[in-house]
Amino acid sequence: MSDSTIEPYEQALERFPGAENGIERGLVAFDEAFGNLADPRVAERMDALYAESIFFNDTLKTFEHRDDLVRYMKKTGASLDSSTVEIQQVLRDGPDVFVRWTMEFHTRAAGRDIHSRSIGMTHLRFDEQGQVVLHQDFWDSGHGLYAHLPVVGFMVRRVHDRL
């Protein structure tokens, strides 16, 4: 994470302490909402999952308001032909929940069929009602997403191969 993403995340850790009693309910809703991002009800599920005031960073976008996130997820879901996110492991430390996952999606961009499979980890905190107040993803969006796009993908793959 760069300095420009670390500081807002650290501030969010202070702002959203989380509540342990909302974790069970929140994890069920998280699995349902992210299990299939291409589902036409994704906006409805995200609206129910996230609190009104949030910190959300998926390495591509950062949001502080649920409505902005819901619009983003609806647009993202509409661009996918299919999508699955499978939860592999859940670790808890007080109000902090770390979810290890595998994501796979199919879409079409720039006239090309794109199939991507990637792994990642999400740090979550929930409020007392089980809604997400903090969501910080840790995944390689460059390899998981951008590497599949024409022109940009060539450059991402070339840099990755040189490292």
C-alpha positions in Angstrom: 0.0 0.0 0.0 1.3 3.4 -0.8 1.4 6.3 1.6 -1.7 7.8 0.0 -3.7 4.7 0.9 -2.1 3.9 4.3 -3.1 7.2 5.9 -6.8 7.0 5.2 -6.9 3.3 6.3 -5.1 4.2 9.5 -7.6 7.0 10.1 -10.5 4.6 9.4 -9.1 2.2 12.0 -9.4 5.0 14.6 -12.8 6.2 13.3 -14.5 2.7 13.2 -13.6 0.6 16.2 -16.1 -2.1 15.2 -18.4 -4.2 17.4 -17.8 -7.9 18.1 -21.5 -8.7 18.5 -22.3 -7.8 14.9 -19.7 -10.2 13.3 -21.7 -13.4 12.9 -24.7 -11.6 11.2 -22.3 -9.5 9.1 -20.3 -12.4 7.8 -23.4 -14.1 6.5 -24.5 -10.9 4.7 -20.9 -10.4 3.4 -20.8 -13.9 1.9 -24.3 -13.4 0.3 -23.4 -10.0 -1.1 -20.1 -10.9 -2.6 -20.8 -14.5 -3.6 -22.1 -13.4 -7.0 -21.4 -9.8 -7.9 -23.1 -10.3 -11.3 -26.5 -10.9 -9.5 -29.0 -8.2 -10.5 -29.7 -7.8 -6.8 -26.1 -6.8 -5.9 -27.1 -3.2 -5.2 -29.8 -4.2 -2.8 -27.4 -6.6 -1.0 -24.7 -4.0 -0.7 -27.2 -1.5 0.6 -28.1 -3.9 3.4 -24.6 -5.0 4.1 -22.9 -1.6 4.5 -23.6 1.1 7.1 -24.3 4.6 5.8 -20.9 6.0 6.9 -18.0 3.7 5.9 -14.5 3.3 4.9 -14.2 1.1 1.8 -11.1 0.5 -0.2 -10.8 -2.3 -2.8 -7.4 -1.1 -4.1 -9.3 0.5 -7.1 -11.7 2.8 -5.4 -12.2 4.3 -2.0 -15.6 5.3 -0.6 -16.9 6.9 2.6 -20.6 6.8 1.9 -22.8 3.7 1.3 -24.7 5.3 -1.6 -21.5 5.9 -3.6 -20.4 2.3 -3.0 -23.8 0.8 -4.0 -23.7 2.7 -7.3 -20.1 1.5 -7.9 -21.0 -2.2 -7.1 -24.1 -2.0 -9.2 -22.1 -0.7 -12.2 -19.4 -3.3 -11.5 -21.9 -6.1 -11.3 -23.6 -5.1 -14.5 -20.3 -5.2 -16.4 -19.7 -8.9 -15.4 -21.0 -12.0 -17.2 -20.4 -14.1 -14.2 -18.6 -13.7 -10.8 -17.9 -15.8 -7.8 -16.1 -15.0 -4.5 -15.4 -18.0 -2.4 -14.4 -17.4 1.2 -11.5 -19.7 2.1 -10.8 -18.7 5.7 -12.0 -16.3 8.3 -9.7 -15.1 11.1 -10.9 -13.0 14.1 -9.1 -10.8 16.5 -11.6 -8.8 18.7 -13.6 -6.6 16.3 -11.2 -7.3 13.4 -12.2 -9.9 10.9 -9.8 -11.0 8.1 -11.4 -12.9 5.2 -9.2 -14.8 2.8 -11.0 -15.3 -0.5 -10.7 -16.4 -4.1 -12.4 -14.4 -6.8 -13.2 -15.4 -10.3 -15.1 -13.5 -13.0 -15.8 -13.4 -16.7 -16.5 -10.2 -18.6 -15.9 -8.6 -21.9 -13.7 -5.5 -22.4 -12.3 -3.9 -25.4 -13.7 -6.6 -27.6 -12.0 -9.4 -25.6 -13.4 -12.1 -23.4 -11.7 -11.8 -20.0 -11.5 -14.6 -17.4 -9.7 -13.6 -14.2 -9.0 -15.7 -11.1 -7.3 -14.0 -8.1 -6.8 -14.3 -4.4 -7.0 -11.7 -1.7 -7.7 -10.8 1.9 -10.2 -8.3 3.3 -10.0 -6.6 6.7 -13.6 -6.0 8.0 -15.1 -4.3 10.9 -18.9 -4.4 11.6 -21.2 -2.3 13.7 -23.6 -3.6 16.3 -26.2 -4.3 13.6 -23.8 -6.4 11.6 -23.2 -3.8 8.9 -19.8 -3.3 7.5 -18.2 0.0 8.6 -14.6 -0.8 7.5 -13.6 -2.8 4.4 -10.0 -2.8 3.3 -9.0 -5.2 0.5 -5.5 -6.6 0.0 -5.1 -8.1 -3.4 -3.1 -7.6 -6.6 -5.6 -5.7 -8.8 -2.9 -5.2 -11.4 -2.5 -8.9 -11.9 -6.1 -9.8 -11.2 -7.7 -7.2 -13.4 -5.5 -4.9 -15.4 -3.2 -7.7 -16.7 -6.1 -8.9 -18.8 -6.8 -5.7 -20.7 -5.2 -4.8 -24.0 -2.3 -2.3 -24.0 -2.4 -1.8 -20.2 -2.3 -5.5 -19.7 0.8 -5.9 -21.8 2.6 -3.3 -19.7 1.4 -4.8 -16.4 2.5 -8.3 -17.5 5.9 -7.0 -18.7 6.6 -5.2 -15.4 5.5 -8.3 -13.5 7.7 -10.5 -15.6 10.7 -8.3 -14.9 10.3 -8.3 -11.1 
